């Protein structure tokens, strides 16, 4: 007994190992409580101590039988045996007919007797009772005290009470606490308790029962955790799929340009200006022997003159007195497309290889001009060629019949008209110059021009005549482009380089994106786990007082956190293939890139199914950390304070 604040409840919690002393030591039966770790302390409580609380501390949502059998279940006893013993103890306290009733439906006196049966079922050496009659009427108070007096014949019963009359009527000895000091002399009697052995594995029935209740009561929160996890994992998997698929998809886009088999090749030199920070760069067409030596490693390549001085790289077209343009004019060596494959043609027909009167156009051309297959467009070209005192005004009109439309990588694509280079070469050979000129025709003018003359175009046209040789052709172009003395211009390679830069920038942000997805999942799981614990924090303290190790208390919270996340990961895996197909369909329509996102579940870093494996480990990590942080107050806090928290 003692006044409020004297330390009565603190004394019981110290004896039970629910709190650690700020000084001194506590030894019970030769066991030093301070030397016990949390798991050993739980085993000690479950094996040697029983606690009876003023406010019963039952698990109100469960039936009476489960509440009474709980200490045995926590110690690993079989459910059937534990329930049989529980029924026997309920008979002993006069509640044999209440076993299947929920604890919350009992009266105060009945709850206290259920709590007493729960305390006695584990046959404790010491029974600690904190204000057992504080919430009871006089009749029930006497009944509980009578039961405790009877138990006092078989075990040590320590009772904290404020009722002096009850204490004098039922207790053998009364001690008073004043300012934390126990008044009165204790009879010294030493009983050596058996050495603490490793506890049996807890019964899964208790944890599963608590888990089932948690999953039902927290269904909305768990659905939220499931949804966030599924979305986060799906986005992470798809980001990994894009990271794997983007490089090859962007490189494959080179094949989707009709001009993939052509390039320009020239030379350049830098001219330094003395006493000036400025330098000049001069572009020119090198000797044909130099060009042939550069491309000598490729058999199926031809080096041709560039006619851009007389035939523009872009221009305006006329059709039915309407003007369209500017339109990119792209030479194709063989307009029948036999060299680059027939997959480009969408509608219409292939022209002859050297047919300069027909052309092919891309979809951007048809969309911007509104013209159709079969329409005829006209290109006007004019230029002046001067040789000494002689001048030739070259003016020509090129009518093109739109023979067909072709598909190509059309992201940000400009309108293009594809014409026959071999046909233009024949035209240039037939365009005869007047007498007096050193060249007989325009073809000779271009071929015989000095490398730095405008008529040379300052470059050659280089054509690859085999689809199988394209990879070697592109590799050589990239190698030449790295040299300071030469210039190469291949539109597909330039475009692919630009797209690669875009995707590399996007992929460089993927770690940040993945981190955000991970942290979002973690935050949601942590918040929900913590909220679930806060709702049932007293339940965790009750289980701890009954001898449950903290790992067992955490298990239902961990599994409750883990299952929705695992379910989200499984659903994201199931939805991944469909999502990848949908994303690729959208990206193909928007960017023109196919297979931009690949299934990321192959081997990575030499580890089969690397990404699913890492994802599963992340699922475990998120759930474990979220659970540990959620129930951290139980690890760090004073358990007895949780029990007294009303």
C-alpha positions as CSV (number, residue, x, y, z in Angstrom):
1,X,0.0,0.0,0.0
2,X,1.0,3.6,-0.4
3,X,-0.1,7.0,-1.4
4,X,-0.5,8.0,-5.0
5,X,3.0,8.3,-6.7
6,X,4.8,6.4,-4.0
7,X,6.0,3.8,-6.5
8,X,3.6,0.9,-6.1
9,X,3.0,0.2,-9.8
10,X,6.6,1.0,-10.6
11,X,7.7,-1.7,-8.2
12,X,5.5,-4.3,-9.9
13,X,6.8,-3.3,-13.4
14,X,10.4,-3.5,-12.2
15,X,9.8,-7.0,-10.8
16,X,8.2,-8.0,-14.1
17,X,11.1,-6.6,-16.1
18,X,8.7,-4.3,-17.9
19,X,10.9,-1.4,-16.8
20,X,14.6,-1.2,-16.0
21,X,15.8,0.4,-12.7
22,X,17.6,3.7,-12.8
23,X,19.9,2.4,-10.1
24,X,20.6,-0.8,-8.1
25,X,19.7,-4.3,-9.2
26,X,16.8,-6.7,-9.1
27,X,17.4,-10.5,-8.6
28,X,14.5,-13.0,-8.5
29,X,15.4,-16.6,-7.6
30,X,19.0,-16.1,-8.6
31,X,18.1,-14.4,-11.9
32,X,19.5,-10.9,-12.4
33,X,16.8,-9.1,-14.4
34,X,19.2,-6.4,-15.6
35,X,21.3,-9.0,-17.5
36,X,18.3,-10.3,-19.5
37,X,17.9,-9.1,-23.1
38,X,14.4,-8.2,-24.2
39,X,13.8,-11.8,-25.6
40,X,15.0,-13.4,-22.3
41,X,12.9,-11.0,-20.3
42,X,9.9,-12.1,-22.3
43,X,10.7,-15.8,-21.6
44,X,11.2,-14.9,-17.9
45,X,7.7,-13.3,-17.7
46,X,6.0,-16.1,-19.6
47,X,7.6,-18.8,-17.4
48,X,7.7,-17.4,-13.9
49,X,5.4,-14.4,-13.7
50,X,1.7,-13.7,-14.0
51,X,0.2,-10.2,-14.0
52,X,-3.3,-9.2,-13.1
53,X,-4.3,-5.6,-14.0
54,X,-6.9,-3.2,-12.6
55,X,-8.3,-2.6,-16.1
56,X,-8.1,-6.3,-17.0
57,X,-6.1,-5.7,-20.2
58,X,-7.9,-8.4,-22.2
59,X,-8.0,-8.5,-26.0
60,X,-11.5,-7.3,-26.2
61,X,-12.2,-8.2,-29.8
62,X,-11.5,-11.9,-29.2
63,X,-13.4,-14.6,-27.3
64,X,-12.8,-15.5,-23.7
65,X,-11.3,-18.9,-24.5
66,X,-8.6,-17.3,-26.7
67,X,-7.8,-14.7,-24.0
68,X,-7.3,-17.3,-21.3
69,X,-5.3,-19.7,-23.6
70,X,-3.1,-16.9,-24.9
71,X,-0.1,-17.3,-22.5
72,X,0.1,-21.0,-23.4
73,X,-0.2,-20.2,-27.1
74,X,2.6,-17.6,-26.8
75,X,4.8,-20.3,-25.2
76,X,4.3,-22.7,-28.2
77,X,1.7,-25.0,-26.7
78,X,-0.7,-26.8,-29.1
79,X,-4.0,-25.0,-29.6
80,X,-6.1,-28.0,-28.6
81,X,-4.2,-28.6,-25.3
82,X,-4.2,-24.9,-24.5
83,X,-7.9,-24.6,-25.1
84,X,-8.6,-27.6,-22.8
85,X,-6.6,-26.0,-20.0
86,X,-8.3,-22.7,-20.6
87,X,-11.8,-24.4,-20.1
88,X,-10.6,-25.9,-16.9
89,X,-9.5,-22.5,-15.5
90,X,-12.7,-20.9,-16.6
91,X,-14.6,-23.5,-14.6
92,X,-12.3,-22.6,-11.6
93,X,-13.3,-19.0,-11.8
94,X,-17.0,-19.8,-12.5
95,X,-17.1,-18.7,-16.1
96,X,-17.2,-22.0,-17.9
97,X,-20.3,-20.9,-19.9
98,X,-18.6,-17.7,-21.3
99,X,-15.8,-19.3,-23.3
100,X,-17.2,-18.4,-26.8
101,X,-18.3,-14.9,-25.8
102,X,-16.3,-11.9,-26.9
103,X,-14.5,-10.3,-23.9
104,X,-15.9,-6.9,-24.6
105,X,-19.4,-8.1,-23.8
106,X,-18.5,-9.2,-20.2
107,X,-19.2,-7.3,-17.1
108,X,-16.3,-5.8,-15.1
109,X,-16.3,-8.6,-12.5
110,X,-16.4,-11.2,-15.3
111,X,-13.5,-9.6,-17.1
112,X,-11.4,-9.5,-14.0
113,X,-12.0,-13.2,-13.4
114,X,-11.1,-14.0,-17.0
115,X,-7.9,-12.0,-16.5
116,X,-7.2,-14.0,-13.3
117,X,-7.8,-17.3,-15.2
118,X,-5.4,-16.1,-17.9
119,X,-2.8,-15.3,-15.2
120,X,-3.1,-18.6,-13.5
121,X,-3.1,-20.8,-16.6
122,X,0.7,-20.5,-17.0
123,X,1.3,-21.6,-13.3
124,X,3.5,-18.6,-12.5
125,X,5.8,-18.7,-9.5
126,X,4.9,-15.1,-8.7
127,X,1.5,-13.4,-9.3
128,X,1.6,-9.6,-9.5
129,X,-1.7,-7.9,-9.1
130,X,-2.0,-4.1,-9.6
131,X,-5.2,-2.7,-8.1
132,X,-7.2,-5.8,-9.0
133,X,-10.4,-4.5,-7.3
134,X,-10.1,-0.8,-8.3
135,X,-12.8,-1.1,-11.0
136,X,-15.1,-3.6,-9.3
137,X,-18.1,-3.4,-7.0
138,X,-17.9,-4.7,-3.4
139,X,-19.2,-8.2,-4.2
140,X,-16.9,-8.8,-7.1
141,X,-14.0,-7.2,-5.2
142,X,-14.4,-9.7,-2.4
143,X,-14.7,-12.6,-4.9
144,X,-11.5,-11.7,-6.7
145,X,-9.6,-11.2,-3.4
146,X,-10.8,-14.6,-2.2
147,X,-9.4,-16.2,-5.3
148,X,-6.1,-14.4,-4.8
149,X,-6.0,-15.5,-1.2
150,X,-6.5,-19.1,-2.3
151,X,-3.8,-18.8,-4.9
152,X,-1.5,-17.4,-2.2
153,X,-1.4,-20.9,-0.8
154,X,0.4,-22.2,-3.9
155,X,2.5,-19.2,-5.1
156,X,3.7,-15.8,-4.0
157,X,1.0,-13.2,-4.7
158,X,1.9,-9.5,-4.6
159,X,-1.1,-7.2,-4.5
160,X,-1.1,-3.4,-4.9
161,X,-4.3,-2.0,-3.5
162,X,-5.6,1.3,-2.0
163,X,-8.3,-0.5,0.0
164,X,-7.0,-1.1,3.6
165,X,-10.1,-3.0,4.6
166,X,-9.7,-5.6,1.8
167,X,-5.9,-5.8,2.5
168,X,-6.4,-6.5,6.2
169,X,-9.2,-9.0,5.4
170,X,-7.3,-11.1,2.8
171,X,-3.6,-10.4,2.8
172,X,-1.1,-12.2,5.1
173,X,1.4,-9.2,5.2
174,X,1.0,-5.6,4.4
175,X,3.9,-3.3,3.4
176,X,3.8,0.4,2.9
177,X,5.7,2.3,0.3
178,X,6.8,5.9,1.2
179,X,8.7,7.9,-1.4
180,X,10.0,4.8,-3.1
181,X,11.1,3.1,0.1
182,X,9.5,-0.1,1.3
183,X,8.6,0.1,5.0
184,X,8.7,-3.1,7.1
185,X,11.1,-6.0,7.3
186,X,10.9,-8.7,4.7
187,X,11.3,-12.4,5.5
188,X,14.3,-13.6,3.5
189,X,13.7,-16.9,1.8
190,X,15.8,-17.9,-1.2
191,X,14.4,-20.2,-3.8
192,X,16.7,-20.9,-6.8
193,X,14.7,-20.8,-10.1
194,X,15.7,-23.2,-12.9
195,X,18.0,-21.7,-15.4
196,X,16.3,-20.0,-18.3
197,X,16.2,-22.2,-21.3
198,X,15.5,-21.3,-24.9
199,X,11.8,-20.8,-25.4
200,X,9.8,-23.0,-27.7
201,X,8.7,-21.5,-31.0
202,X,5.5,-19.6,-30.4
203,X,2.3,-21.1,-31.6
204,X,1.4,-19.8,-35.1
205,X,-2.3,-19.9,-34.1
206,X,-2.0,-16.8,-31.9
207,X,-0.2,-14.8,-34.5
208,X,-2.5,-16.0,-37.3
209,X,-5.6,-15.1,-35.2
210,X,-4.2,-11.6,-34.6
211,X,-3.2,-11.2,-38.3
212,X,-6.6,-12.3,-39.5
213,X,-8.2,-9.6,-37.3
214,X,-5.7,-7.0,-38.5
215,X,-6.3,-7.7,-42.2
216,X,-10.1,-7.4,-41.8
217,X,-10.1,-4.3,-39.6
218,X,-7.3,-2.5,-41.7
219,X,-8.7,-3.5,-45.1
220,X,-8.9,0.1,-46.4
221,X,-5.3,0.9,-45.4
222,X,-4.0,-2.4,-46.7
223,X,-5.8,-1.8,-50.1
224,X,-4.1,1.6,-50.2
225,X,-0.7,0.0,-49.5
226,X,-1.5,-2.7,-52.2
227,X,-2.4,0.0,-54.8
228,X,0.6,2.2,-54.1
229,X,2.9,-0.8,-54.1
230,X,1.5,-2.2,-57.4
231,X,1.8,1.2,-59.1
232,X,5.3,1.9,-57.7
233,X,6.6,-1.6,-58.7
234,X,5.0,-1.4,-62.1
235,X,6.5,2.0,-62.8
236,X,9.9,0.8,-61.6
237,X,9.7,-2.3,-63.8
238,X,8.7,-0.3,-66.8
239,X,11.5,2.3,-66.2
240,X,13.9,-0.7,-66.1
241,X,12.3,-2.0,-69.3
242,X,12.9,1.4,-71.0
243,X,16.5,1.5,-69.8
244,X,17.1,-1.9,-71.3
245,X,15.1,-1.3,-74.6
246,X,15.9,2.3,-75.4
247,X,19.5,1.9,-76.7
248,X,18.7,-1.0,-79.1
249,X,15.4,0.6,-80.1
250,X,17.0,4.0,-80.9
251,X,19.8,2.2,-82.9
252,X,17.2,0.2,-84.8
253,X,15.6,3.5,-85.9
254,X,18.5,3.9,-88.3
255,X,16.9,1.3,-90.5
256,X,13.6,3.2,-90.6
257,X,15.1,6.1,-92.6
258,X,14.9,5.7,-96.4
259,X,18.2,7.6,-96.7
260,X,19.9,5.1,-94.3
261,X,22.1,3.9,-97.2
262,X,23.5,7.3,-98.2
263,X,25.8,9.9,-96.8
264,X,28.0,12.9,-97.8
265,X,31.8,12.8,-97.5
266,X,34.1,15.8,-97.6
267,X,37.3,17.1,-96.2
268,X,38.1,20.1,-94.0
269,X,41.0,22.1,-92.8
270,X,41.4,24.7,-90.1
271,X,43.2,27.9,-91.0
272,X,44.7,29.8,-88.1
273,X,44.9,33.6,-88.3
274,X,48.0,35.1,-86.8
275,X,47.6,37.5,-83.9
276,X,43.9,36.6,-83.7
277,X,41.8,34.2,-81.5
278,X,39.7,33.5,-84.6
279,X,40.3,30.5,-86.8
280,X,38.6,29.6,-90.1
281,X,37.4,26.3,-91.3
282,X,37.5,25.4,-95.0
283,X,35.4,22.6,-96.4
284,X,36.3,21.0,-99.8
285,X,36.0,17.9,-101.8
286,X,39.1,15.7,-101.6
287,X,40.6,13.9,-104.5
288,X,38.7,10.8,-105.6
289,X,41.6,8.6,-104.8
290,X,41.6,9.8,-101.2
291,X,37.8,9.1,-100.9
292,X,38.3,5.6,-102.4
293,X,41.1,4.8,-99.9
294,X,38.9,5.9,-97.0
295,X,36.1,3.6,-98.1
296,X,38.3,0.8,-99.4
297,X,37.3,-1.6,-96.7
298,X,33.7,-1.7,-98.0
299,X,33.0,-3.6,-101.2
300,X,29.3,-2.6,-101.7
301,X,29.8,1.2,-101.6
302,X,30.0,3.7,-104.5
303,X,31.4,7.2,-104.4
304,X,29.4,9.6,-106.6
305,X,29.5,13.3,-107.4
306,X,27.3,15.7,-105.5
307,X,24.8,17.6,-107.7
308,X,23.5,20.0,-105.0
309,X,24.8,23.1,-106.9
310,X,22.4,22.3,-109.8
311,X,19.8,20.4,-108.0
312,X,18.8,21.8,-104.6
313,X,18.7,19.9,-101.3
314,X,15.3,21.5,-100.6
315,X,12.8,23.6,-102.6
316,X,9.2,24.5,-103.2
317,X,6.9,22.4,-105.4
318,X,4.0,23.4,-107.5
319,X,0.8,21.4,-108.2
320,X,-2.3,22.8,-109.8
321,X,-1.0,26.3,-109.4
322,X,-0.5,25.8,-105.7
323,X,2.9,26.1,-104.0
324,X,4.1,23.8,-101.3
325,X,7.3,23.9,-99.4
326,X,10.0,24.0,-98.5
327,X,10.3,20.3,-99.1
328,X,13.4,18.2,-98.4
329,X,14.7,16.6,-101.6
330,X,16.5,13.3,-100.8
331,X,18.4,11.3,-103.4
332,X,17.9,7.5,-103.4
333,X,20.4,5.7,-105.6
334,X,17.9,3.0,-106.5
335,X,14.3,4.3,-106.3
336,X,13.0,0.7,-106.7
337,X,14.2,0.2,-103.1
338,X,15.7,-3.2,-103.9
339,X,18.9,-2.2,-102.1
340,X,17.3,-1.1,-98.8
341,X,14.4,-3.5,-98.7
342,X,10.7,-3.3,-99.7
343,X,9.3,-2.7,-96.2
344,X,9.2,1.0,-96.7
345,X,6.4,1.3,-99.2
346,X,3.0,1.8,-97.7
347,X,0.8,2.6,-100.7
348,X,1.3,3.1,-104.4
349,X,4.1,1.3,-106.4
350,X,7.8,1.3,-106.8
351,X,9.2,3.4,-109.6
352,X,12.1,2.2,-111.8
353,X,15.5,2.4,-110.3
354,X,16.6,5.4,-112.5
355,X,13.2,7.0,-113.1
356,X,13.6,10.7,-112.6
357,X,10.0,11.4,-113.5
358,X,8.6,9.6,-110.5
359,X,9.1,10.0,-106.8
360,X,8.3,8.6,-103.4
361,X,7.1,10.8,-100.5
362,X,6.8,10.3,-96.8
363,X,3.7,10.5,-94.7
364,X,4.7,14.0,-93.4
365,X,4.7,15.2,-97.0
366,X,1.2,13.9,-97.7
367,X,-0.1,15.3,-94.3
368,X,1.4,18.8,-94.8
369,X,0.6,19.2,-98.5
370,X,-2.7,17.4,-98.6
371,X,-1.6,15.8,-101.9
372,X,-2.3,12.2,-102.8
373,X,-0.7,9.3,-104.7
374,X,-0.9,9.9,-108.4
375,X,-0.6,13.7,-108.2
376,X,2.1,15.4,-110.2
377,X,4.4,18.0,-108.6
378,X,6.9,20.3,-110.3
379,X,10.3,21.5,-109.1
380,X,12.0,24.4,-110.7
381,X,15.7,24.6,-110.5
382,X,18.0,27.4,-111.7
383,X,21.8,28.1,-111.4
384,X,24.6,29.9,-113.2
385,X,27.8,28.2,-114.3
386,X,30.7,30.5,-115.3
387,X,34.0,29.4,-116.9
388,X,36.3,32.3,-117.8
389,X,34.2,34.7,-119.9
390,X,31.5,32.1,-120.7
391,X,28.3,31.8,-118.6
392,X,25.7,29.1,-118.8
393,X,22.3,29.7,-117.3
394,X,21.0,26.4,-116.1
395,X,17.2,26.4,-115.8
396,X,15.2,23.2,-115.6
397,X,11.8,22.0,-114.5
398,X,11.5,18.6,-113.0
399,X,8.0,17.0,-113.0
400,X,7.5,14.2,-110.5
401,X,4.6,11.8,-110.4
402,X,4.0,10.7,-106.8
403,X,4.3,7.0,-107.3
404,X,4.0,5.9,-103.7
405,X,4.2,6.8,-100.0
406,X,6.8,5.3,-97.7
407,X,6.9,4.7,-94.0
408,X,9.9,5.9,-92.0
409,X,10.8,7.0,-88.5
410,X,8.6,10.1,-88.4
411,X,9.1,11.6,-85.0
412,X,9.5,15.3,-85.7
413,X,10.0,14.3,-89.4
414,X,9.9,16.9,-92.1
415,X,8.1,16.5,-95.5
416,X,10.4,14.7,-97.8
417,X,10.4,13.8,-101.5
418,X,12.7,10.9,-102.6
419,X,14.0,11.0,-106.1
420,X,16.3,8.7,-108.1
421,X,20.0,9.7,-107.9
422,X,20.9,7.5,-110.8
423,X,18.1,9.1,-112.8
424,X,19.5,12.6,-111.9
425,X,23.0,11.5,-112.9
426,X,21.7,10.4,-116.3
427,X,19.9,13.8,-116.7
428,X,23.1,15.7,-115.8
429,X,25.0,13.6,-118.4
430,X,22.4,14.6,-121.0
431,X,22.4,18.3,-120.2
432,X,24.9,19.5,-122.9
433,X,26.8,22.7,-122.5
434,X,27.2,25.2,-125.4
435,X,30.4,25.2,-127.4
436,X,33.4,26.8,-125.8
437,X,33.1,25.2,-122.4
438,X,35.8,22.7,-121.4
439,X,33.2,20.2,-120.2
440,X,30.7,18.6,-122.5
441,X,27.9,18.3,-120.0
442,X,26.9,19.1,-116.4
443,X,28.0,15.7,-115.2
444,X,31.6,16.5,-116.4
445,X,31.4,19.9,-114.8
446,X,30.7,18.5,-111.4
447,X,33.2,15.6,-111.7
448,X,36.0,17.9,-113.0
449,X,35.4,20.7,-110.6
450,X,38.1,21.7,-108.1
451,X,37.4,20.5,-104.6
452,X,36.8,24.0,-103.3
453,X,34.6,25.1,-106.2
454,X,30.9,25.5,-105.5
455,X,30.0,23.2,-108.4
456,X,31.7,20.4,-106.6
457,X,29.2,20.6,-103.7
458,X,32.4,20.4,-101.5
459,X,31.7,16.7,-101.0
460,X,30.9,13.3,-102.5
461,X,27.7,11.3,-102.3
462,X,28.4,7.9,-100.9
463,X,25.9,5.1,-101.3
464,X,25.8,1.7,-99.7
465,X,24.2,-0.9,-102.1
466,X,23.5,-3.7,-99.6
467,X,21.2,-3.8,-96.6
468,X,23.5,-6.4,-95.1
469,X,26.5,-4.0,-95.3
470,X,24.8,-1.1,-93.5
471,X,26.2,-1.9,-90.1
472,X,29.8,-1.8,-91.4
473,X,28.9,1.4,-93.5
474,X,27.6,3.2,-90.4
475,X,30.5,2.1,-88.2
476,X,32.9,3.5,-90.8
477,X,31.0,6.7,-91.0
478,X,31.2,7.1,-87.2
479,X,34.9,6.4,-87.3
480,X,35.5,8.9,-90.1
481,X,33.4,11.5,-88.2
482,X,35.8,11.4,-85.3
483,X,38.7,12.5,-87.5
484,X,39.5,16.2,-87.7
485,X,40.4,16.2,-91.4
486,X,37.1,14.7,-92.8
487,X,33.4,15.4,-92.6
488,X,30.5,13.0,-93.0
489,X,26.8,13.7,-92.9
490,X,24.4,10.8,-92.6
491,X,21.0,12.0,-91.4
492,X,19.9,8.7,-89.7
493,X,23.1,8.7,-87.7
494,X,22.7,12.4,-86.7
495,X,19.1,11.8,-85.8
496,X,19.9,8.6,-83.8
497,X,22.6,10.5,-81.9
498,X,20.1,13.2,-81.0
499,X,17.5,10.7,-79.8
500,X,20.2,8.8,-77.9
501,X,21.1,12.0,-76.1
502,X,17.5,12.6,-75.2
503,X,17.0,9.1,-73.9
504,X,20.3,9.2,-72.0
505,X,19.1,12.3,-70.3
506,X,15.8,10.7,-69.4
507,X,17.5,7.5,-68.2
508,X,19.9,9.5,-66.1
509,X,16.9,10.7,-64.2
510,X,15.6,7.1,-63.7
511,X,17.5,6.5,-60.4
512,X,15.8,9.6,-59.0
513,X,12.5,8.3,-60.3
514,X,13.0,4.9,-58.8
515,X,14.1,6.5,-55.5
516,X,10.9,8.5,-55.4
517,X,8.8,5.4,-56.2
518,X,10.6,3.5,-53.4
519,X,10.3,6.3,-50.9
520,X,6.7,6.7,-51.7
521,X,6.0,3.0,-51.1
522,X,8.1,3.1,-47.9
523,X,6.3,6.2,-46.6
524,X,2.9,4.7,-47.2
525,X,3.8,1.4,-45.6
526,X,5.5,3.0,-42.7
527,X,2.6,5.4,-42.1
528,X,0.0,2.6,-42.3
529,X,2.1,0.3,-40.1
530,X,2.6,3.0,-37.5
531,X,-1.1,3.9,-37.6
532,X,-2.0,0.2,-37.1
533,X,0.4,0.0,-34.2
534,X,-0.9,3.2,-32.6
535,X,-4.4,1.8,-32.7
536,X,-3.3,-1.4,-30.9
537,X,-0.2,-0.3,-29.0
538,X,-1.7,-1.4,-25.7
539,X,-2.3,-4.9,-27.3
540,X,1.4,-5.1,-27.9
541,X,2.2,-4.2,-24.3
542,X,-0.3,-6.8,-23.1
543,X,1.3,-9.5,-25.2
544,X,4.7,-8.4,-23.9
545,X,3.5,-8.7,-20.3
546,X,2.3,-12.2,-21.0
547,X,5.7,-13.3,-22.2
548,X,5.5,-12.7,-25.9
549,X,8.9,-11.8,-27.4
550,X,9.0,-8.6,-29.4
551,X,9.6,-10.5,-32.6
552,X,6.3,-12.3,-32.1
553,X,4.5,-9.1,-31.3
554,X,6.0,-7.6,-34.5
555,X,5.2,-10.6,-36.7
556,X,1.5,-9.8,-37.4
557,X,2.4,-6.2,-38.1
558,X,5.2,-7.3,-40.5
559,X,3.1,-9.8,-42.3
560,X,0.2,-7.3,-42.5
561,X,2.6,-4.8,-44.1
562,X,4.4,-7.4,-46.3
563,X,1.3,-9.1,-47.8
564,X,-0.1,-6.0,-49.5
565,X,3.3,-5.0,-50.8
566,X,4.0,-8.6,-52.0
567,X,0.5,-8.7,-53.6
568,X,1.2,-5.3,-55.3
569,X,4.5,-6.7,-56.7
570,X,2.8,-9.9,-57.9
571,X,0.0,-7.9,-59.6
572,X,2.5,-5.6,-61.2
573,X,4.4,-8.6,-62.6
574,X,1.1,-10.0,-64.0
575,X,0.2,-6.6,-65.5
576,X,3.7,-5.9,-66.8
577,X,3.5,-7.6,-70.2
578,X,0.2,-5.9,-71.0
579,X,1.5,-2.5,-69.8
580,X,4.7,-2.9,-71.8
581,X,2.7,-3.6,-74.9
582,X,0.4,-0.6,-74.3
583,X,3.4,1.7,-73.6
584,X,5.2,0.5,-76.8
585,X,2.1,1.0,-78.8
586,X,1.8,4.6,-77.5
587,X,5.5,5.3,-78.0
588,X,5.4,3.9,-81.5
589,X,2.5,6.2,-82.3
590,X,4.1,9.2,-80.7
591,X,7.8,8.7,-81.3
592,X,7.9,6.1,-84.0
593,X,10.1,3.9,-82.0
594,X,9.3,0.2,-81.7
595,X,10.1,-2.0,-78.7
596,X,11.3,0.9,-76.7
597,X,10.4,-0.9,-73.5
598,X,11.5,-4.5,-73.0
599,X,10.5,-7.1,-70.5
600,X,13.2,-6.5,-67.8
601,X,13.1,-10.1,-66.3
602,X,16.0,-11.7,-68.2
603,X,19.5,-12.1,-66.9
604,X,21.2,-9.0,-65.6
605,X,24.8,-8.7,-64.3
606,X,24.9,-12.5,-64.9
607,X,22.1,-13.1,-62.5
608,X,18.9,-14.7,-63.9
609,X,15.7,-12.9,-62.9
610,X,17.8,-10.2,-61.3
611,X,15.1,-7.5,-61.2
612,X,12.3,-9.7,-59.7
613,X,14.8,-11.0,-57.1
614,X,15.8,-7.4,-56.2
615,X,12.2,-6.4,-56.1
616,X,11.3,-9.2,-53.7
617,X,14.2,-8.2,-51.4
618,X,13.0,-4.6,-51.6
619,X,9.5,-5.8,-50.7
620,X,11.0,-7.5,-47.6
621,X,13.1,-4.5,-46.8
622,X,10.3,-1.9,-47.1
623,X,8.0,-4.1,-45.0
624,X,10.6,-4.9,-42.3
625,X,11.8,-1.3,-41.9
626,X,8.3,0.1,-42.0
627,X,7.3,-2.4,-39.3
628,X,10.3,-1.8,-37.1
629,X,9.8,1.9,-37.2
630,X,6.1,1.5,-36.7
631,X,6.4,-0.5,-33.5
632,X,9.6,1.3,-32.4
633,X,7.7,2.8,-29.4
634,X,7.3,-0.7,-28.0
635,X,11.0,-1.3,-28.3
636,X,12.1,2.0,-26.9
637,X,9.3,2.9,-24.6
638,X,8.3,1.8,-21.1
639,X,5.9,-1.1,-21.6
640,X,4.2,-0.6,-18.3
641,X,3.3,2.9,-19.3
642,X,1.5,1.5,-22.3
643,X,-0.4,-0.8,-20.0
644,X,-1.5,2.0,-17.8
645,X,-2.5,4.3,-20.7
646,X,-6.2,4.6,-20.7
